[in-house]
Amino acid sequence: MSKIPEDLRYTEDHEWVRVTDGLAVCGITDHAQEMLNDIVFVELPETERQIKQKEQVAVIESVKAVSDVFTPVSGVIVEVNRALEEAPELLNNDPYETGWIFKVKTADESELDGLLNARAYDELVQKEEEEEQ
C-alpha cells in the first residue's frame, strides 16, 4: 500500500506538493514510483524557468516506462534536486523527502485549492488499483 502523507497536496497525475512560505517542493508520489518500478534516469527542469500549473517540466525513465512530470503549481523553478542525476533511485527509496524533484517560488497559492488532499488522493489510487485488477 502506498504512503500518502497528510500534509501534502496531490495531482491526479500522481505528483505531490508541499508549500511553506511561498516555496513549493514538488515530486512524484509513492504510488507513482511503485507503478514505474526501478527508476534509472531523471531529466530535471531548468532553474529560473517560468512555469504554469499542469505544465510538463521533467521526465522520469524507469526499466518499465518513460513518464512526464507535471508541475502542481505555477511560478518560477528556483532549485532542482541534482542528487537525482547520480542517484535516480532516490525516487523509489524516498519519494517525499530525499527524492523531491524541484522547488518553485509560487505565483498563486490559491492553485492549491484545486489539488487533492490525502484522503481524496487515496480514493483516486484505490479506484485506479481496482480498475487494474
Secondary structure, 3 states (H helix, E strand, C coil): CCCCCCCCEECCCCEEEEEECCEEEEEECHHHHHHHCCEEEEECCCCCCEECCCCEEEEEEECCCEEEEECCCCEEEEEECCHHHHCCCHHHHCCCCCCCCEEEEECCHHHHHHCECHHHHHHHHHHHHHHHC
